């Protein structure tokens, strides 16, 4: 947390060499919810993958990235199931794509964004909705993943490469209207 309670407040999340500054509570909550919403698909991930699959490339330094997110940028999460390769999760935040390839990476990423959402409560006091009902709803959204039947928008499941349309998109639109 930096500059809590001021107009310059932000919550920082570090994932590897990526540093993400979250500039408002709705964005922090939406990201925590989006990662949590991928929990069912995360069960398809391998426990761990070979480090050679994520090894640095010869002649190219590992990039360090700084991302500033606020105002509920568009986000979409889905599972990718490439033929002949392990499945992996992708979450797109605006124009930035996160790719998670094993359970350990998923767990640590989800935990980091949950912690950021918790810190956002102190960093951005008085923002968002503060009724007891809304607090309970926010906590439930953060802790529980909707059953598959609730997430469907039609009578059939999306194909292996189709984006998942579900609570992540609905919560983003709902938060955008209420912000």
MODELLER restraints for C-alpha pairs under 7 A, 6 or more apart:
rsr = mdl.restraints
at = mdl.atoms
rsr.add(forms.Gaussian(group=physical.xy_distance, feature=features.Distance(at['CA:1:A'], at['CA:10:A']), mean=5.90, stdev=0.5))
rsr.add(forms.Gaussian(group=physical.xy_distance, feature=features.Distance(at['CA:1:A'], at['CA:11:A']), mean=4.46, stdev=0.5))
rsr.add(forms.Gaussian(group=physical.xy_distance, feature=features.Distance(at['CA:1:A'], at['CA:12:A']), mean=6.28, stdev=0.5))
rsr.add(forms.Gaussian(group=physical.xy_distance, feature=features.Distance(at['CA:1:A'], at['CA:119:A']), mean=6.69, stdev=0.5))
rsr.add(forms.Gaussian(group=physical.xy_distance, feature=features.Distance(at['CA:1:A'], at['CA:123:A']), mean=6.25, stdev=0.5))
rsr.add(forms.Gaussian(group=physical.xy_distance, feature=features.Distance(at['CA:2:A'], at['CA:9:A']), mean=5.57, stdev=0.5))
rsr.add(forms.Gaussian(group=physical.xy_distance, feature=features.Distance(at['CA:2:A'], at['CA:10:A']), mean=5.38, stdev=0.5))
rsr.add(forms.Gaussian(group=physical.xy_distance, feature=features.Distance(at['CA:2:A'], at['CA:11:A']), mean=6.28, stdev=0.5))
rsr.add(forms.Gaussian(group=physical.xy_distance, feature=features.Distance(at['CA:3:A'], at['CA:9:A']), mean=4.56, stdev=0.5))
rsr.add(forms.Gaussian(group=physical.xy_distance, feature=features.Distance(at['CA:3:A'], at['CA:10:A']), mean=6.85, stdev=0.5))
rsr.add(forms.Gaussian(group=physical.xy_distance, feature=features.Distance(at['CA:4:A'], at['CA:122:A']), mean=6.64, stdev=0.5))
rsr.add(forms.Gaussian(group=physical.xy_distance, feature=features.Distance(at['CA:4:A'], at['CA:123:A']), mean=4.03, stdev=0.5))
rsr.add(forms.Gaussian(group=physical.xy_distance, feature=features.Distance(at['CA:4:A'], at['CA:124:A']), mean=6.41, stdev=0.5))
rsr.add(forms.Gaussian(group=physical.xy_distance, feature=features.Distance(at['CA:5:A'], at['CA:123:A']), mean=5.47, stdev=0.5))
rsr.add(forms.Gaussian(group=physical.xy_distance, feature=features.Distance(at['CA:5:A'], at['CA:124:A']), mean=5.45, stdev=0.5))
rsr.add(forms.Gaussian(group=physical.xy_distance, feature=features.Distance(at['CA:5:A'], at['CA:125:A']), mean=5.92, stdev=0.5))
rsr.add(forms.Gaussian(group=physical.xy_distance, feature=features.Distance(at['CA:9:A'], at['CA:23:A']), mean=6.63, stdev=0.5))
rsr.add(forms.Gaussian(group=physical.xy_distance, feature=features.Distance(at['CA:9:A'], at['CA:123:A']), mean=6.02, stdev=0.5))
rsr.add(forms.Gaussian(group=physical.xy_distance, feature=features.Distance(at['CA:9:A'], at['CA:124:A']), mean=6.78, stdev=0.5))
rsr.add(forms.Gaussian(group=physical.xy_distance, feature=features.Distance(at['CA:10:A'], at['CA:21:A']), mean=6.10, stdev=0.5))
rsr.add(forms.Gaussian(group=physical.xy_distance, feature=features.Distance(at['CA:10:A'], at['CA:22:A']), mean=5.51, stdev=0.5))
rsr.add(forms.Gaussian(group=physical.xy_distance, feature=features.Distance(at['CA:10:A'], at['CA:23:A']), mean=4.71, stdev=0.5))
rsr.add(forms.Gaussian(group=physical.xy_distance, feature=features.Distance(at['CA:10:A'], at['CA:24:A']), mean=6.91, stdev=0.5))
rsr.add(forms.Gaussian(group=physical.xy_distance, feature=features.Distance(at['CA:10:A'], at['CA:123:A']), mean=6.64, stdev=0.5))
rsr.add(forms.Gaussian(group=physical.xy_distance, feature=features.Distance(at['CA:11:A'], at['CA:21:A']), mean=5.66, stdev=0.5))
rsr.add(forms.Gaussian(group=physical.xy_distance, feature=features.Distance(at['CA:11:A'], at['CA:22:A']), mean=5.12, stdev=0.5))
rsr.add(forms.Gaussian(group=physical.xy_distance, feature=features.Distance(at['CA:11:A'], at['CA:23:A']), mean=6.68, stdev=0.5))
rsr.add(forms.Gaussian(group=physical.xy_distance, feature=features.Distance(at['CA:11:A'], at['CA:116:A']), mean=6.29, stdev=0.5))
rsr.add(forms.Gaussian(group=physical.xy_distance, feature=features.Distance(at['CA:11:A'], at['CA:119:A']), mean=6.87, stdev=0.5))
rsr.add(forms.Gaussian(group=physical.xy_distance, feature=features.Distance(at['CA:11:A'], at['CA:120:A']), mean=6.35, stdev=0.5))
rsr.add(forms.Gaussian(group=physical.xy_distance, feature=features.Distance(at['CA:12:A'], at['CA:19:A']), mean=6.76, stdev=0.5))
rsr.add(forms.Gaussian(group=physical.xy_distance, feature=features.Distance(at['CA:12:A'], at['CA:20:A']), mean=5.56, stdev=0.5))
rsr.add(forms.Gaussian(group=physical.xy_distance, feature=features.Distance(at['CA:12:A'], at['CA:21:A']), mean=4.52, stdev=0.5))
rsr.add(forms.Gaussian(group=physical.xy_distance, feature=features.Distance(at['CA:12:A'], at['CA:22:A']), mean=6.21, stdev=0.5))
rsr.add(forms.Gaussian(group=physical.xy_distance, feature=features.Distance(at['CA:13:A'], at['CA:19:A']), mean=5.83, stdev=0.5))
rsr.add(forms.Gaussian(group=physical.xy_distance, feature=features.Distance(at['CA:13:A'], at['CA:20:A']), mean=5.08, stdev=0.5))
rsr.add(forms.Gaussian(group=physical.xy_distance, feature=features.Distance(at['CA:13:A'], at['CA:21:A']), mean=6.48, stdev=0.5))
rsr.add(forms.Gaussian(group=physical.xy_distance, feature=features.Distance(at['CA:13:A'], at['CA:112:A']), mean=6.56, stdev=0.5))
rsr.add(forms.Gaussian(group=physical.xy_distance, feature=features.Distance(at['CA:13:A'], at['CA:116:A']), mean=6.66, stdev=0.5))
rsr.add(forms.Gaussian(group=physical.xy_distance, feature=features.Distance(at['CA:14:A'], at['CA:20:A']), mean=6.26, stdev=0.5))
rsr.add(forms.Gaussian(group=physical.xy_distance, feature=features.Distance(at['CA:17:A'], at['CA:64:A']), mean=4.84, stdev=0.5))
rsr.add(forms.Gaussian(group=physical.xy_distance, feature=features.Distance(at['CA:17:A'], at['CA:65:A']), mean=6.36, stdev=0.5))
rsr.add(forms.Gaussian(group=physical.xy_distance, feature=features.Distance(at['CA:18:A'], at['CA:64:A']), mean=5.74, stdev=0.5))
rsr.add(forms.Gaussian(group=physical.xy_distance, feature=features.Distance(at['CA:18:A'], at['CA:65:A']), mean=4.60, stdev=0.5))
rsr.add(forms.Gaussian(group=physical.xy_distance, feature=features.Distance(at['CA:18:A'], at['CA:66:A']), mean=5.93, stdev=0.5))
rsr.add(forms.Gaussian(group=physical.xy_distance, feature=features.Distance(at['CA:19:A'], at['CA:65:A']), mean=6.16, stdev=0.5))
rsr.add(forms.Gaussian(group=physical.xy_distance, feature=features.Distance(at['CA:19:A'], at['CA:66:A']), mean=4.90, stdev=0.5))
rsr.add(forms.Gaussian(group=physical.xy_distance, feature=features.Distance(at['CA:19:A'], at['CA:67:A']), mean=6.18, stdev=0.5))
rsr.add(forms.Gaussian(group=physical.xy_distance, feature=features.Distance(at['CA:20:A'], at['CA:66:A']), mean=5.94, stdev=0.5))
rsr.add(forms.Gaussian(group=physical.xy_distance, feature=features.Distance(at['CA:20:A'], at['CA:67:A']), mean=4.62, stdev=0.5))
rsr.add(forms.Gaussian(group=physical.xy_distance, feature=features.Distance(at['CA:20:A'], at['CA:68:A']), mean=5.84, stdev=0.5))
rsr.add(forms.Gaussian(group=physical.xy_distance, feature=features.Distance(at['CA:21:A'], at['CA:67:A']), mean=6.09, stdev=0.5))
rsr.add(forms.Gaussian(group=physical.xy_distance, feature=features.Distance(at['CA:21:A'], at['CA:68:A']), mean=4.74, stdev=0.5))
rsr.add(forms.Gaussian(group=physical.xy_distance, feature=features.Distance(at['CA:21:A'], at['CA:69:A']), mean=6.07, stdev=0.5))
rsr.add(forms.Gaussian(group=physical.xy_distance, feature=features.Distance(at['CA:22:A'], at['CA:28:A']), mean=6.09, stdev=0.5))
rsr.add(forms.Gaussian(group=physical.xy_distance, feature=features.Distance(at['CA:22:A'], at['CA:68:A']), mean=6.20, stdev=0.5))
rsr.add(forms.Gaussian(group=physical.xy_distance, feature=features.Distance(at['CA:22:A'], at['CA:69:A']), mean=5.02, stdev=0.5))
rsr.add(forms.Gaussian(group=physical.xy_distance, feature=features.Distance(at['CA:22:A'], at['CA:70:A']), mean=5.90, stdev=0.5))
rsr.add(forms.Gaussian(group=physical.xy_distance, feature=features.Distance(at['CA:23:A'], at['CA:69:A']), mean=6.04, stdev=0.5))
rsr.add(forms.Gaussian(group=physical.xy_distance, feature=features.Distance(at['CA:23:A'], at['CA:70:A']), mean=4.82, stdev=0.5))
rsr.add(forms.Gaussian(group=physical.xy_distance, feature=features.Distance(at['CA:24:A'], at['CA:70:A']), mean=5.67, stdev=0.5))
rsr.add(forms.Gaussian(group=physical.xy_distance, feature=features.Distance(at['CA:24:A'], at['CA:124:A']), mean=6.68, stdev=0.5))
rsr.add(forms.Gaussian(group=physical.xy_distance, feature=features.Distance(at['CA:25:A'], at['CA:117:A']), mean=6.96, stdev=0.5))
rsr.add(forms.Gaussian(group=physical.xy_distance, feature=features.Distance(at['CA:25:A'], at['CA:120:A']), mean=5.26, stdev=0.5))
rsr.add(forms.Gaussian(group=physical.xy_distance, feature=features.Distance(at['CA:25:A'], at['CA:121:A']), mean=6.78, stdev=0.5))
rsr.add(forms.Gaussian(group=physical.xy_distance, feature=features.Distance(at['CA:25:A'], at['CA:124:A']), mean=6.30, stdev=0.5))
rsr.add(forms.Gaussian(group=physical.xy_distance, feature=features.Distance(at['CA:26:A'], at['CA:72:A']), mean=6.64, stdev=0.5))
rsr.add(forms.Gaussian(group=physical.xy_distance, feature=features.Distance(at['CA:26:A'], at['CA:175:A']), mean=6.56, stdev=0.5))
rsr.add(forms.Gaussian(group=physical.xy_distance, feature=features.Distance(at['CA:27:A'], at['CA:70:A']), mean=5.73, stdev=0.5))
rsr.add(forms.Gaussian(group=physical.xy_distance, feature=features.Distance(at['CA:27:A'], at['CA:71:A']), mean=6.48, stdev=0.5))
rsr.add(forms.Gaussian(group=physical.xy_distance, feature=features.Distance(at['CA:27:A'], at['CA:72:A']), mean=4.89, stdev=0.5))
rsr.add(forms.Gaussian(group=physical.xy_distance, feature=features.Distance(at['CA:28:A'], at['CA:116:A']), mean=6.26, stdev=0.5))
rsr.add(forms.Gaussian(group=physical.xy_distance, feature=features.Distance(at['CA:28:A'], at['CA:117:A']), mean=4.88, stdev=0.5))
rsr.add(forms.Gaussian(group=physical.xy_distance, feature=features.Distance(at['CA:28:A'], at['CA:120:A']), mean=6.68, stdev=0.5))
rsr.add(forms.Gaussian(group=physical.xy_distance, feature=features.Distance(at['CA:29:A'], at['CA:117:A']), mean=5.11, stdev=0.5))
rsr.add(forms.Gaussian(group=physical.xy_distance, feature=features.Distance(at['CA:30:A'], at['CA:172:A']), mean=6.42, stdev=0.5))
rsr.add(forms.Gaussian(group=physical.xy_distance, feature=features.Distance(at['CA:31:A'], at['CA:113:A']), mean=6.51, stdev=0.5))
rsr.add(forms.Gaussian(group=physical.xy_distance, feature=features.Distance(at['CA:32:A'], at['CA:110:A']), mean=6.71, stdev=0.5))
rsr.add(forms.Gaussian(group=physical.xy_distance, feature=features.Distance(at['CA:32:A'], at['CA:113:A']), mean=4.84, stdev=0.5))
rsr.add(forms.Gaussian(group=physical.xy_distance, feature=features.Distance(at['CA:32:A'], at['CA:114:A']), mean=5.06, stdev=0.5))
rsr.add(forms.Gaussian(group=physical.xy_distance, feature=features.Distance(at['CA:32:A'], at['CA:117:A']), mean=6.39, stdev=0.5))
rsr.add(forms.Gaussian(group=physical.xy_distance, feature=features.Distance(at['CA:32:A'], at['CA:142:A']), mean=6.67, stdev=0.5))
rsr.add(forms.Gaussian(group=physical.xy_distance, feature=features.Distance(at['CA:33:A'], at['CA:141:A']), mean=6.55, stdev=0.5))
rsr.add(forms.Gaussian(group=physical.xy_distance, feature=features.Distance(at['CA:33:A'], at['CA:142:A']), mean=5.35, stdev=0.5))
rsr.add(forms.Gaussian(group=physical.xy_distance, feature=features.Distance(at['CA:33:A'], at['CA:168:A']), mean=6.87, stdev=0.5))
rsr.add(forms.Gaussian(group=physical.xy_distance, feature=features.Distance(at['CA:34:A'], at['CA:77:A']), mean=6.81, stdev=0.5))
rsr.add(forms.Gaussian(group=physical.xy_distance, feature=features.Distance(at['CA:34:A'], at['CA:168:A']), mean=5.29, stdev=0.5))
rsr.add(forms.Gaussian(group=physical.xy_distance, feature=features.Distance(at['CA:35:A'], at['CA:110:A']), mean=5.55, stdev=0.5))
rsr.add(forms.Gaussian(group=physical.xy_distance, feature=features.Distance(at['CA:36:A'], at['CA:110:A']), mean=6.41, stdev=0.5))
rsr.add(forms.Gaussian(group=physical.xy_distance, feature=features.Distance(at['CA:36:A'], at['CA:142:A']), mean=6.95, stdev=0.5))
rsr.add(forms.Gaussian(group=physical.xy_distance, feature=features.Distance(at['CA:36:A'], at['CA:145:A']), mean=6.64, stdev=0.5))
rsr.add(forms.Gaussian(group=physical.xy_distance, feature=features.Distance(at['CA:37:A'], at['CA:145:A']), mean=5.42, stdev=0.5))
rsr.add(forms.Gaussian(group=physical.xy_distance, feature=features.Distance(at['CA:37:A'], at['CA:168:A']), mean=6.98, stdev=0.5))
rsr.add(forms.Gaussian(group=physical.xy_distance, feature=features.Distance(at['CA:38:A'], at['CA:77:A']), mean=6.98, stdev=0.5))
rsr.add(forms.Gaussian(group=physical.xy_distance, feature=features.Distance(at['CA:41:A'], at['CA:79:A']), mean=6.33, stdev=0.5))
rsr.add(forms.Gaussian(group=physical.xy_distance, feature=features.Distance(at['CA:42:A'], at['CA:103:A']), mean=6.68, stdev=0.5))
rsr.add(forms.Gaussian(group=physical.xy_distance, feature=features.Distance(at['CA:44:A'], at['CA:87:A']), mean=6.67, stdev=0.5))
rsr.add(forms.Gaussian(group=physical.xy_distance, feature=features.Distance(at['CA:45:A'], at['CA:87:A']), mean=5.95, stdev=0.5))
rsr.add(forms.Gaussian(group=physical.xy_distance, feature=features.Distance(at['CA:45:A'], at['CA:88:A']), mean=6.18, stdev=0.5))
rsr.add(forms.Gaussian(group=physical.xy_distance, feature=features.Distance(at['CA:45:A'], at['CA:101:A']), mean=6.54, stdev=0.5))
rsr.add(forms.Gaussian(group=physical.xy_distance, feature=features.Distance(at['CA:45:A'], at['CA:102:A']), mean=5.12, stdev=0.5))
rsr.add(forms.Gaussian(group=physical.xy_distance, feature=features.Distance(at['CA:45:A'], at['CA:103:A']), mean=5.83, stdev=0.5))
rsr.add(forms.Gaussian(group=physical.xy_distance, feature=features.Distance(at['CA:46:A'], at['CA:102:A']), mean=5.16, stdev=0.5))
rsr.add(forms.Gaussian(group=physical.xy_distance, feature=features.Distance(at['CA:46:A'], at['CA:103:A']), mean=6.27, stdev=0.5))
rsr.add(forms.Gaussian(group=physical.xy_distance, feature=features.Distance(at['CA:47:A'], at['CA:102:A']), mean=5.56, stdev=0.5))
rsr.add(forms.Gaussian(group=physical.xy_distance, feature=features.Distance(at['CA:47:A'], at['CA:103:A']), mean=5.07, stdev=0.5))
rsr.add(forms.Gaussian(group=physical.xy_distance, feature=features.Distance(at['CA:47:A'], at['CA:104:A']), mean=6.73, stdev=0.5))
rsr.add(forms.Gaussian(group=physical.xy_distance, feature=features.Distance(at['CA:48:A'], at['CA:102:A']), mean=5.13, stdev=0.5))
rsr.add(forms.Gaussian(group=physical.xy_distance, feature=features.Distance(at['CA:48:A'], at['CA:103:A']), mean=6.59, stdev=0.5))
rsr.add(forms.Gaussian(group=physical.xy_distance, feature=features.Distance(at['CA:48:A'], at['CA:104:A']), mean=6.82, stdev=0.5))
rsr.add(forms.Gaussian(group=physical.xy_distance, feature=features.Distance(at['CA:49:A'], at['CA:102:A']), mean=6.41, stdev=0.5))
rsr.add(forms.Gaussian(group=physical.xy_distance, feature=features.Distance(at['CA:56:A'], at['CA:62:A']), mean=6.43, stdev=0.5))
rsr.add(forms.Gaussian(group=physical.xy_distance, feature=features.Distance(at['CA:72:A'], at['CA:172:A']), mean=6.75, stdev=0.5))
rsr.add(forms.Gaussian(group=physical.xy_distance, feature=features.Distance(at['CA:72:A'], at['CA:176:A']), mean=6.49, stdev=0.5))
rsr.add(forms.Gaussian(group=physical.xy_distance, feature=features.Distance(at['CA:73:A'], at['CA:93:A']), mean=6.48, stdev=0.5))
rsr.add(forms.Gaussian(group=physical.xy_distance, feature=features.Distance(at['CA:73:A'], at['CA:94:A']), mean=5.36, stdev=0.5))
rsr.add(forms.Gaussian(group=physical.xy_distance, feature=features.Distance(at['CA:74:A'], at['CA:93:A']), mean=5.99, stdev=0.5))
rsr.add(forms.Gaussian(group=physical.xy_distance, feature=features.Distance(at['CA:74:A'], at['CA:94:A']), mean=5.16, stdev=0.5))
rsr.add(forms.Gaussian(group=physical.xy_distance, feature=features.Distance(at['CA:75:A'], at['CA:91:A']), mean=6.88, stdev=0.5))
rsr.add(forms.Gaussian(group=physical.xy_distance, feature=features.Distance(at['CA:75:A'], at['CA:92:A']), mean=5.23, stdev=0.5))
rsr.add(forms.Gaussian(group=physical.xy_distance, feature=features.Distance(at['CA:75:A'], at['CA:93:A']), mean=4.49, stdev=0.5))
rsr.add(forms.Gaussian(group=physical.xy_distance, feature=features.Distance(at['CA:75:A'], at['CA:94:A']), mean=6.08, stdev=0.5))
rsr.add(forms.Gaussian(group=physical.xy_distance, feature=features.Distance(at['CA:76:A'], at['CA:91:A']), mean=5.58, stdev=0.5))
rsr.add(forms.Gaussian(group=physical.xy_distance, feature=features.Distance(at['CA:76:A'], at['CA:92:A']), mean=5.23, stdev=0.5))
rsr.add(forms.Gaussian(group=physical.xy_distance, feature=features.Distance(at['CA:76:A'], at['CA:93:A']), mean=6.93, stdev=0.5))
rsr.add(forms.Gaussian(group=physical.xy_distance, feature=features.Distance(at['CA:76:A'], at['CA:169:A']), mean=7.00, stdev=0.5))
rsr.add(forms.Gaussian(group=physical.xy_distance, feature=features.Distance(at['CA:77:A'], at['CA:90:A']), mean=5.56, stdev=0.5))
rsr.add(forms.Gaussian(group=physical.xy_distance, feature=features.Distance(at['CA:77:A'], at['CA:91:A']), mean=4.12, stdev=0.5))
rsr.add(forms.Gaussian(group=physical.xy_distance, feature=features.Distance(at['CA:77:A'], at['CA:92:A']), mean=6.31, stdev=0.5))
rsr.add(forms.Gaussian(group=physical.xy_distance, feature=features.Distance(at['CA:77:A'], at['CA:164:A']), mean=6.71, stdev=0.5))
rsr.add(forms.Gaussian(group=physical.xy_distance, feature=features.Distance(at['CA:78:A'], at['CA:89:A']), mean=5.85, stdev=0.5))
rsr.add(forms.Gaussian(group=physical.xy_distance, feature=features.Distance(at['CA:78:A'], at['CA:90:A']), mean=5.48, stdev=0.5))
rsr.add(forms.Gaussian(group=physical.xy_distance, feature=features.Distance(at['CA:78:A'], at['CA:91:A']), mean=6.53, stdev=0.5))
rsr.add(forms.Gaussian(group=physical.xy_distance, feature=features.Distance(at['CA:78:A'], at['CA:163:A']), mean=5.44, stdev=0.5))
rsr.add(forms.Gaussian(group=physical.xy_distance, feature=features.Distance(at['CA:78:A'], at['CA:164:A']), mean=5.58, stdev=0.5))
rsr.add(forms.Gaussian(group=physical.xy_distance, feature=features.Distance(at['CA:79:A'], at['CA:87:A']), mean=6.88, stdev=0.5))
rsr.add(forms.Gaussian(group=physical.xy_distance, feature=features.Distance(at['CA:79:A'], at['CA:88:A']), mean=5.79, stdev=0.5))
rsr.add(forms.Gaussian(group=physical.xy_distance, feature=features.Distance(at['CA:79:A'], at['CA:89:A']), mean=4.46, stdev=0.5))
rsr.add(forms.Gaussian(group=physical.xy_distance, feature=features.Distance(at['CA:79:A'], at['CA:90:A']), mean=6.20, stdev=0.5))
rsr.add(forms.Gaussian(group=physical.xy_distance, feature=features.Distance(at['CA:80:A'], at['CA:87:A']), mean=5.50, stdev=0.5))
rsr.add(forms.Gaussian(group=physical.xy_distance, feature=features.Distance(at['CA:80:A'], at['CA:88:A']), mean=5.35, stdev=0.5))
rsr.add(forms.Gaussian(group=physical.xy_distance, feature=features.Distance(at['CA:80:A'], at['CA:89:A']), mean=6.00, stdev=0.5))
rsr.add(forms.Gaussian(group=physical.xy_distance, feature=features.Distance(at['CA:80:A'], at['CA:160:A']), mean=6.71, stdev=0.5))
rsr.add(forms.Gaussian(group=physical.xy_distance, feature=features.Distance(at['CA:80:A'], at['CA:161:A']), mean=5.85, stdev=0.5))
rsr.add(forms.Gaussian(group=physical.xy_distance, feature=features.Distance(at['CA:81:A'], at['CA:87:A']), mean=4.45, stdev=0.5))
rsr.add(forms.Gaussian(group=physical.xy_distance, feature=features.Distance(at['CA:81:A'], at['CA:88:A']), mean=6.79, stdev=0.5))
rsr.add(forms.Gaussian(group=physical.xy_distance, feature=features.Distance(at['CA:81:A'], at['CA:160:A']), mean=6.09, stdev=0.5))
rsr.add(forms.Gaussian(group=physical.xy_distance, feature=features.Distance(at['CA:81:A'], at['CA:161:A']), mean=6.87, stdev=0.5))
rsr.add(forms.Gaussian(group=physical.xy_distance, feature=features.Distance(at['CA:88:A'], at['CA:99:A']), mean=6.83, stdev=0.5))
rsr.add(forms.Gaussian(group=physical.xy_distance, feature=features.Distance(at['CA:88:A'], at['CA:100:A']), mean=5.75, stdev=0.5))
rsr.add(forms.Gaussian(group=physical.xy_distance, feature=features.Distance(at['CA:88:A'], at['CA:101:A']), mean=4.68, stdev=0.5))
rsr.add(forms.Gaussian(group=physical.xy_distance, feature=features.Distance(at['CA:89:A'], at['CA:99:A']), mean=5.66, stdev=0.5))
rsr.add(forms.Gaussian(group=physical.xy_distance, feature=features.Distance(at['CA:89:A'], at['CA:100:A']), mean=5.08, stdev=0.5))
rsr.add(forms.Gaussian(group=physical.xy_distance, feature=features.Distance(at['CA:89:A'], at['CA:101:A']), mean=6.51, stdev=0.5))
rsr.add(forms.Gaussian(group=physical.xy_distance, feature=features.Distance(at['CA:90:A'], at['CA:97:A']), mean=6.65, stdev=0.5))
rsr.add(forms.Gaussian(group=physical.xy_distance, feature=features.Distance(at['CA:90:A'], at['CA:98:A']), mean=5.52, stdev=0.5))
rsr.add(forms.Gaussian(group=physical.xy_distance, feature=features.Distance(at['CA:90:A'], at['CA:99:A']), mean=4.58, stdev=0.5))
rsr.add(forms.Gaussian(group=physical.xy_distance, feature=features.Distance(at['CA:90:A'], at['CA:100:A']), mean=6.38, stdev=0.5))
rsr.add(forms.Gaussian(group=physical.xy_distance, feature=features.Distance(at['CA:91:A'], at['CA:97:A']), mean=5.77, stdev=0.5))
rsr.add(forms.Gaussian(group=physical.xy_distance, feature=features.Distance(at['CA:91:A'], at['CA:98:A']), mean=5.18, stdev=0.5))
rsr.add(forms.Gaussian(group=physical.xy_distance, feature=features.Distance(at['CA:91:A'], at['CA:99:A']), mean=6.68, stdev=0.5))
rsr.add(forms.Gaussian(group=physical.xy_distance, feature=features.Distance(at['CA:92:A'], at['CA:98:A']), mean=6.19, stdev=0.5))
rsr.add(forms.Gaussian(group=physical.xy_distance, feature=features.Distance(at['CA:100:A'], at['CA:106:A']), mean=5.99, stdev=0.5))
rsr.add(forms.Gaussian(group=physical.xy_distance, feature=features.Distance(at['CA:128:A'], at['CA:179:A']), mean=6.89, stdev=0.5))
rsr.add(forms.Gaussian(group=physical.xy_distance, feature=features.Distance(at['CA:151:A'], at['CA:166:A']), mean=4.81, stdev=0.5))
rsr.add(forms.Gaussian(group=physical.xy_distance, feature=features.Distance(at['CA:151:A'], at['CA:167:A']), mean=6.46, stdev=0.5))
rsr.add(forms.Gaussian(group=physical.xy_distance, feature=features.Distance(at['CA:152:A'], at['CA:166:A']), mean=6.62, stdev=0.5))
rsr.add(forms.Gaussian(group=physical.xy_distance, feature=features.Distance(at['CA:158:A'], at['CA:164:A']), mean=6.88, stdev=0.5))
